[in-house]
Structures are given as structure tokens and as C-alpha cells.
Amino acid sequence: MSIILNNTETIAEPIASDVWVKNRIVYIQLTDDRILGFPASRFKLLKDANDEQLSKVTIRLNGYALRWEELDEDITVKGILLGNFQLKPE
């Protein structure tokens, strides 16, 4: 999938290559080597998850989404990059 800029320039949409959780922060490494993190408290289901549930995150859809099977939660990488969080910062 690509993003079109100014109707002429095209760039590849960021894709996750790795994901992990440390101190209730979800970290995503992108295929362009950037690493970004967000607090679990920015999403309703993640906020209430215990540490073990939170750590059970997987990459899905060829790197375009994160999945917490036990919590039935899916979050897109693009949405995270755009700041589409459910909850305000605490």
C-alpha cells in the first residue's frame, strides 16, 4: 500500500517489522528502522489489560496492524502514526 503526496509523489506506507512492550509502552520498529512507542493507556482495551495480556502482541496483515488475540484488539500502524488514539494522555 502506498501514500500519494501532491498527486505525483508516492511513498510506501510504514510497515511494522517488530513489536514489543516494556513498562506498558508498546514499541513498534518499522521497516525503515524507525522505532516509535505509545502508552497502552491511550487505548481502552489495552489500558485495562494486565502486563501479561499486553505483552502478547503480534504483527498481522503483513506488518500493517498489531493484534492482541486474547483482548480481541487490532490497531493499525498507520493509525498509530497518525495519532488516532482512543483516549487522551493521562
C-alpha positions as CSV (number, residue, x, y, z in Angstrom):
1,M,0.0,0.0,0.0
2,S,1.3,3.5,-0.8
3,I,0.5,7.1,0.2
4,I,0.2,9.6,-2.6
5,L,1.6,13.1,-2.0
6,N,0.8,16.1,-4.1
7,N,-0.9,13.8,-6.7
8,T,2.6,12.9,-8.1
9,E,4.9,11.7,-5.3
10,T,4.3,8.2,-3.9
11,I,5.9,6.8,-0.7
12,A,5.5,3.4,0.8
13,E,3.2,3.2,3.8
14,P,5.1,2.3,7.0
15,I,5.1,-1.4,8.0
16,A,6.0,-2.9,11.3
17,S,8.9,-5.3,11.4
18,D,8.9,-5.9,15.2
19,V,6.8,-5.1,18.2
20,W,7.3,-5.3,22.0
21,V,6.0,-3.9,25.2
22,K,8.1,-2.5,28.1
23,N,6.8,-0.7,31.1
24,R,3.3,-0.5,29.5
25,I,4.7,1.3,26.4
26,V,4.1,-0.5,23.1
27,Y,7.1,-0.1,20.8
28,I,7.0,-0.7,17.0
29,Q,10.0,-1.0,14.8
30,L,9.2,0.0,11.2
31,T,10.8,-1.5,8.1
32,D,12.6,1.9,7.6
33,D,14.3,1.3,11.1
34,R,12.3,4.0,12.9
35,I,11.1,3.0,16.4
36,L,8.0,4.6,17.9
37,G,6.2,4.0,21.1
38,F,2.9,4.8,22.6
39,P,1.4,4.2,26.1
40,A,-1.0,1.4,26.4
41,S,-3.3,3.8,28.3
42,R,-4.2,5.5,25.0
43,F,-6.5,2.6,24.0
44,K,-9.5,1.4,26.1
45,L,-8.8,-2.4,26.0
46,L,-5.0,-2.0,26.4
47,K,-5.4,0.3,29.3
48,D,-7.3,-2.3,31.3
49,A,-5.1,-5.2,30.3
50,N,-2.7,-6.8,32.7
51,D,1.0,-6.9,31.8
52,E,0.9,-10.5,30.6
53,Q,-2.0,-9.8,28.3
54,L,-0.4,-6.6,27.0
55,S,2.9,-8.5,26.1
56,K,1.0,-10.9,23.9
57,V,1.0,-8.6,20.9
58,T,1.7,-9.9,17.3
59,I,2.2,-8.3,14.0
60,R,-0.6,-9.0,11.5
61,L,-1.6,-8.2,7.9
62,N,1.9,-8.2,6.6
63,G,3.0,-5.5,9.1
64,Y,0.1,-3.2,8.7
65,A,-1.6,-4.0,12.0
66,L,-1.0,-5.1,15.6
67,R,-3.1,-7.8,17.2
68,W,-3.9,-8.8,20.8
69,E,-5.8,-12.0,20.3
70,E,-6.7,-12.5,24.0
71,L,-8.1,-8.9,24.2
72,D,-9.7,-9.0,20.7
73,E,-7.9,-5.8,19.9
74,D,-6.5,-4.7,16.5
75,I,-4.6,-1.4,15.9
76,T,-3.3,-0.3,12.5
77,V,0.3,1.0,12.3
78,K,-0.9,3.9,10.1
79,G,-3.5,4.9,12.7
80,I,-0.8,5.0,15.4
81,L,1.5,7.1,13.2
82,L,-1.4,9.5,12.5
83,G,-2.1,9.8,16.3
84,N,-5.5,8.1,16.1
85,F,-5.7,7.2,19.8
86,Q,-9.0,6.4,21.6
87,L,-8.1,8.1,24.9
88,K,-6.3,11.3,25.8
89,P,-2.9,11.2,27.6
90,E,-3.1,10.7,31.3
